[in-house]
Amino acid sequence: MSPEPGDPLEAEGVLNPGTAWGSDGQLYLYPRLVAEGNVSRIGRARVVIADGEPVGAERLGVVLAPDQGWERSRQNAGVEDPRITFVEPLGIHVMTYVAYGPLGPRPAIAVSRDTVGWQRLGPIRFGYQPELDTDLNLFANKDITFFPEAVPGPDGKPSLALLHRPMWDLDWLRPGAGAPTPAGIVDARPSIWIGYVDLEQATRDLSTLTSVYGSELIAAPEMPFEESKIGAGPPPLRVPEGWLVLHHGVTGANVKGFELAHGARYTAGGILLDPADPRRVLARTPEPLLVPETAEELQGTLGNVVFPTAVEKIGDRYFVFYGMADSRIGVAELTHRQKGSWT
């Protein structure tokens, strides 16, 4: 999918989509549409499938715009980078997205039963955890995505879980504030955390999906292709070996705040989590699975970027949908060559 010429809502790109299967058996794409001034909306498009492969998208309009006060300010606005999970215990599609409001990027949730209309539940609220010696709600947060199935929580009970990526740097808000990391966290680079939602409460009241507890770090930058930061991509995929988390790794330029990191390189790798305890990392790819190579990946609003945000099974094959240079949407096939080996 590429920007539609002449469409002001797509003047700066279409990128980083979520996906969902409709009750009509069709696969739908939910791209981030970027208008002039970096104002983002979330659209809807039907994925065109030919010979078992996704080859295009038919636009169907906008499903979310930054029309809530907490999604916009005088300087910026946006609903960005949706990840969509069909949460099986609830029988509902859960969209996590980034609301770019007065205090930068904050995680939020919307839900849908038909993939057409989406109901906002509001910003995610992280419960107080004394052991962290901080309040996670003070910090910007991105790359949020739910697991599709219930998983064992910190107490062993079936729970809903999500991945998120808090960012400790506060210099953008108050020069000299630095990066006040939580207790026990010595690496300030953005990393992947896990948090939990009470399954019983969410079954009775969907609004409690925004109440997250038990957050903790599970994966920090470790491999050379993750030198600057990492973040989760699509919803975790259940595979024979465990939970496969496709993620982005970043090397190169670092910037304060949330400006585009020109000069950085975004690649995609994989992390395998223990199905019995998703806080435990079983393995991770020492090299990226996907790197910027094509012209569309090397040149754009932010060149040298592949940014996976959705993965879907079409027939017997898995396809990853990803942002290309913050300007377009591409697709790549994910294959399982042998036990423990994904490409």
C-alpha positions as CSV (number, residue, x, y, z in Angstrom):
1,M,0.0,0.0,0.0
2,S,1.3,3.4,-1.0
3,P,0.0,6.9,-0.4
4,E,-2.9,7.9,-2.7
5,P,-1.8,10.8,-4.8
6,G,-3.8,13.9,-4.1
7,D,-5.3,12.5,-0.8
8,P,-4.4,15.1,1.9
9,L,-4.9,12.4,4.7
10,E,-2.0,10.4,3.2
11,A,0.3,13.3,2.2
12,E,3.1,12.1,4.4
13,G,2.6,8.3,4.1
14,V,0.7,5.1,4.9
15,L,2.5,2.8,7.3
16,N,2.6,0.5,10.3
17,P,-0.8,-1.3,10.0
18,G,-2.8,-3.6,12.2
19,T,-4.9,-6.4,10.7
20,A,-8.1,-8.2,11.5
21,W,-10.3,-10.9,9.9
22,G,-13.9,-9.8,9.5
23,S,-17.0,-11.9,10.0
24,D,-17.3,-12.0,6.2
25,G,-14.0,-14.0,5.9
26,Q,-12.1,-11.0,4.5
27,L,-8.8,-9.7,5.9
28,Y,-8.7,-6.0,6.7
29,L,-5.8,-3.7,7.0
30,Y,-5.7,-0.7,9.4
31,P,-3.0,1.5,8.2
32,R,-1.7,4.6,9.9
33,L,-2.5,7.5,7.5
34,V,-0.3,10.5,8.0
35,A,-1.5,13.9,6.8
36,E,0.6,17.1,6.4
37,G,2.1,18.2,9.7
38,N,2.5,14.5,10.9
39,V,-1.1,14.2,12.0
40,S,-2.1,10.6,12.0
41,R,-5.4,8.7,11.6
42,I,-6.2,5.0,11.4
43,G,-7.8,3.8,8.2
44,R,-9.5,0.6,7.1
45,A,-8.8,-1.3,3.8
46,R,-9.7,-4.7,2.5
47,V,-6.7,-6.8,1.7
48,V,-6.7,-8.0,-1.9
49,I,-5.5,-11.7,-2.0
50,A,-4.5,-13.3,-5.2
51,D,-3.1,-16.9,-5.5
52,G,-3.0,-17.1,-1.7
53,E,-0.8,-13.9,-1.3
54,P,-1.7,-10.4,-0.2
55,V,-1.1,-8.1,-3.2
56,G,-3.0,-4.9,-2.5
57,A,-5.6,-2.9,-0.5
58,E,-8.9,-1.3,-1.2
59,R,-9.5,1.8,0.9
60,L,-12.6,1.9,3.1
61,G,-12.2,5.2,5.0
62,V,-11.1,6.2,8.5
63,V,-12.0,4.4,11.7
64,L,-10.1,6.6,14.3
65,A,-9.0,10.2,14.1
66,P,-7.4,12.3,16.9
67,D,-10.6,14.0,17.9
68,Q,-10.2,13.4,21.7
69,G,-8.4,16.0,23.8
70,W,-5.9,13.5,25.0
71,E,-5.0,12.6,21.4
72,R,-4.0,16.1,20.4
73,S,-2.4,19.4,21.5
74,R,-1.5,22.7,19.9
75,Q,1.9,21.3,18.7
76,N,0.9,17.7,17.6
77,A,-1.9,15.2,17.2
78,G,-2.3,11.7,16.2
79,V,-3.6,8.2,16.7
80,E,-0.7,6.0,15.5
81,D,0.7,2.5,14.9
82,P,-2.3,0.3,15.7
83,R,-1.7,-3.3,16.7
84,I,-4.9,-5.5,16.6
85,T,-5.3,-8.7,18.5
86,F,-8.4,-11.0,18.4
87,V,-8.4,-11.8,22.2
88,E,-10.0,-15.2,22.2
89,P,-11.1,-15.4,25.9
90,L,-13.2,-12.2,25.3
91,G,-14.2,-12.9,21.7
92,I,-13.4,-9.3,20.7
93,H,-10.8,-7.4,18.6
94,V,-8.6,-5.3,20.8
95,M,-6.7,-2.4,19.1
96,T,-3.8,-0.9,21.0
97,Y,-2.5,2.4,19.5
98,V,-0.4,5.4,20.4
99,A,-2.3,8.6,21.3
100,Y,0.1,11.5,20.6
101,G,-1.3,14.2,22.9
102,P,-0.1,17.0,25.1
103,L,2.6,14.9,26.9
104,G,3.8,12.9,24.0
105,P,3.0,9.3,23.0
106,R,0.7,7.5,25.4
107,P,-0.8,4.0,24.9
108,A,-4.6,3.6,24.4
109,I,-7.2,0.9,23.6
110,A,-10.2,0.6,21.3
111,V,-12.3,-2.5,20.8
112,S,-14.6,-3.9,18.0
113,R,-16.8,-6.9,17.5
114,D,-17.3,-6.4,13.8
115,T,-13.9,-4.8,12.7
116,V,-15.9,-1.9,11.3
117,G,-16.8,0.3,14.3
118,W,-14.3,0.9,17.1
119,Q,-15.1,2.0,20.6
120,R,-12.4,3.8,22.6
121,L,-11.8,2.5,26.1
122,G,-9.3,5.3,26.8
123,P,-5.6,5.5,27.8
124,I,-3.9,2.6,29.5
125,R,-3.3,3.1,33.2
126,F,-0.4,1.2,34.9
127,G,-1.1,0.2,38.5
128,Y,1.3,1.4,41.2
129,Q,4.2,-1.1,41.9
130,P,6.2,-0.1,45.0
131,E,9.1,-2.4,43.9
132,L,9.7,-0.1,40.9
133,D,10.0,3.0,43.0
134,T,8.3,5.0,40.2
135,D,5.0,5.6,38.4
136,L,5.0,4.1,34.9
137,N,2.2,6.6,33.9
138,L,4.8,9.4,34.1
139,F,6.6,8.1,31.0
140,A,5.8,7.9,27.3
141,N,5.1,4.4,26.1
142,K,4.9,2.7,22.7
143,D,4.8,-0.6,20.9
144,I,1.8,-2.1,22.8
145,T,0.3,-5.4,21.8
146,F,-1.9,-8.0,23.5
147,F,-1.4,-11.8,23.5
148,P,-4.3,-13.5,21.7
149,E,-4.8,-16.2,24.4
150,A,-4.8,-16.2,28.2
151,V,-1.4,-16.9,29.6
152,P,-0.2,-17.6,33.2
153,G,0.0,-14.4,35.2
154,P,2.6,-13.6,37.9
155,D,0.4,-15.6,40.3
156,G,0.0,-18.5,37.9
157,K,-3.7,-17.8,37.2
158,P,-4.9,-17.4,33.6
159,S,-4.5,-13.8,32.7
160,L,-4.5,-11.5,29.7
161,A,-1.1,-10.0,28.9
162,L,0.4,-7.3,26.8
163,L,3.8,-6.1,25.7
164,H,4.8,-2.4,26.0
165,R,7.9,-0.2,25.8
166,P,8.3,2.6,28.4
167,M,10.8,5.4,27.5
168,W,12.6,6.9,30.5
169,D,14.1,10.0,28.8
170,L,12.4,13.1,30.1
171,D,14.8,15.7,28.7
172,W,12.3,16.4,25.9
173,L,9.8,17.6,28.6
174,R,12.2,19.2,31.1
175,P,15.8,19.8,29.9
176,G,18.2,18.2,32.3
177,A,15.7,15.7,33.7
178,G,17.6,12.8,32.3
179,A,16.3,9.3,32.3
180,P,15.1,8.3,35.8
181,T,14.9,4.6,35.5
182,P,12.9,2.4,37.9
183,A,14.6,0.6,40.7
184,G,16.7,-2.2,39.5
185,I,16.8,-1.0,35.9
186,V,20.4,0.1,35.0
187,D,20.0,0.3,31.2
188,A,17.9,3.3,30.1
189,R,17.6,2.1,26.4
190,P,14.0,1.5,25.4
191,S,13.2,-2.2,26.0
192,I,10.3,-4.7,25.9
193,W,8.2,-5.0,29.1
194,I,5.2,-7.3,29.9
195,G,2.1,-6.3,31.8
196,Y,-1.1,-8.1,32.8
197,V,-4.9,-7.5,32.8
198,D,-7.2,-9.3,35.2
199,L,-9.1,-11.8,32.9
200,E,-12.1,-12.2,35.2
201,Q,-12.6,-8.5,35.5
202,A,-12.2,-7.9,31.8
203,T,-14.8,-10.6,31.1
204,R,-17.3,-8.7,33.2
205,D,-16.3,-5.2,32.1
206,L,-14.2,-4.5,29.0
207,S,-13.2,-1.1,30.3
208,T,-10.8,-2.8,32.7
209,L,-8.7,-3.7,29.7
210,T,-7.0,-0.4,30.3
211,S,-5.9,-1.4,33.9
212,V,-2.5,-3.0,33.7
213,Y,-0.6,-4.5,36.6
214,G,2.6,-6.5,37.2
215,S,4.7,-4.8,34.7
216,E,8.3,-5.9,34.4
217,L,11.2,-5.9,31.9
218,I,11.6,-9.0,29.8
219,A,14.0,-8.1,27.0
220,A,16.5,-5.3,26.6
221,P,18.8,-4.6,23.6
222,E,21.3,-7.4,23.5
223,M,22.2,-8.2,19.9
224,P,24.3,-5.9,17.6
225,F,21.2,-5.0,15.4
226,E,19.4,-3.8,18.6
227,E,22.2,-1.5,19.8
228,S,20.0,1.6,20.3
229,K,16.6,0.2,21.3
230,I,14.0,-2.5,20.7
231,G,10.2,-2.7,20.6
232,A,7.5,-5.3,20.1
233,G,5.9,-5.7,16.7
234,P,2.8,-7.8,15.9
235,P,0.8,-9.6,18.5
236,P,2.8,-12.6,19.8
237,L,2.4,-15.7,17.5
238,R,1.9,-19.1,19.1
239,V,4.3,-21.5,17.5
240,P,5.3,-25.1,18.6
241,E,8.3,-23.7,20.5
242,G,6.4,-21.0,22.5
243,W,5.4,-17.4,21.8
244,L,7.2,-15.9,18.9
245,V,7.5,-12.1,19.3
246,L,8.6,-10.3,16.1
247,H,10.3,-7.1,17.1
248,H,12.2,-4.2,15.7
249,G,15.8,-3.5,16.6
250,V,17.4,-0.1,16.0
251,T,21.0,1.0,15.5
252,G,22.5,4.3,14.6
253,A,21.4,7.8,15.6
254,N,19.7,8.5,18.8
255,V,17.6,11.6,19.4
256,K,16.0,13.3,22.4
257,G,12.3,13.2,22.6
258,F,10.3,11.7,19.7
259,E,11.7,13.3,16.6
260,L,12.4,11.1,13.6
261,A,15.8,9.4,14.1
262,H,17.3,10.2,10.7
263,G,20.4,8.1,10.3
264,A,19.1,5.2,12.3
265,R,18.5,1.7,10.8
266,Y,15.4,-0.4,11.8
267,T,15.5,-4.1,11.2
268,A,13.2,-7.0,12.4
269,G,14.2,-10.0,14.6
270,G,12.5,-12.5,16.8
271,I,12.3,-13.4,20.5
272,L,10.8,-16.7,21.8
273,L,8.9,-16.6,25.1
274,D,8.1,-19.5,27.4
275,P,4.4,-20.4,27.1
276,A,4.4,-21.5,30.7
277,D,5.7,-18.1,31.8
278,P,5.9,-15.4,29.1
279,R,8.2,-13.3,31.3
280,R,11.0,-15.9,30.4
281,V,12.9,-15.5,27.2
282,L,13.8,-18.9,25.7
283,A,15.8,-17.7,22.6
284,R,16.3,-14.7,20.4
285,T,17.7,-14.2,16.9
286,P,21.4,-13.2,16.8
287,E,20.8,-11.6,13.4
288,P,17.7,-9.8,12.0
289,L,15.1,-11.8,10.0
290,L,14.3,-8.8,7.8
291,V,16.5,-5.8,6.8
292,P,15.9,-2.8,4.6
293,E,17.0,-3.7,1.1
294,T,14.5,-2.4,-1.5
295,A,14.2,1.2,-2.7
296,E,10.9,1.5,-0.8
297,E,12.6,0.5,2.4
298,L,15.7,2.6,2.0
299,Q,14.1,5.9,0.9
300,G,11.1,7.6,2.5
301,T,10.0,9.8,5.4
302,L,12.5,7.9,7.5
303,G,14.8,5.8,5.3
304,N,16.4,2.5,6.1
305,V,13.4,1.2,8.0
306,V,11.4,-2.1,8.2
307,F,8.9,-2.0,11.0
308,P,6.6,-5.1,11.5
309,T,3.2,-4.5,13.1
310,A,1.0,-7.4,12.0
311,V,1.2,-11.1,11.1
312,E,-1.6,-13.2,9.6
313,K,-2.0,-16.8,8.4
314,I,-3.5,-17.0,4.9
315,G,-4.1,-20.6,3.9
316,D,-1.1,-22.5,5.3
317,R,1.3,-19.5,5.0
318,Y,2.2,-16.7,7.4
319,F,2.6,-13.1,6.2
320,V,4.1,-10.2,8.0
321,F,2.8,-6.7,7.3
322,Y,5.3,-3.9,8.0
323,G,6.1,-0.2,7.5
324,M,8.6,0.7,4.8
325,A,10.7,3.8,5.5
326,D,7.7,5.3,7.4
327,S,6.0,5.9,4.0
328,R,4.5,2.6,2.6
329,I,3.3,-0.8,3.7
330,G,5.0,-4.0,2.6
331,V,4.5,-7.7,3.2
332,A,7.0,-10.6,3.7
333,E,6.4,-14.3,4.2
334,L,7.4,-15.8,7.5
335,T,8.6,-19.4,7.1
336,H,9.4,-22.2,9.7
337,R,12.3,-24.1,8.2
338,Q,13.0,-26.4,11.2
339,K,12.5,-26.5,14.9
340,G,13.7,-23.2,16.4
341,S,14.5,-21.7,13.0
342,W,12.3,-18.9,11.5
343,T,13.0,-16.7,8.5
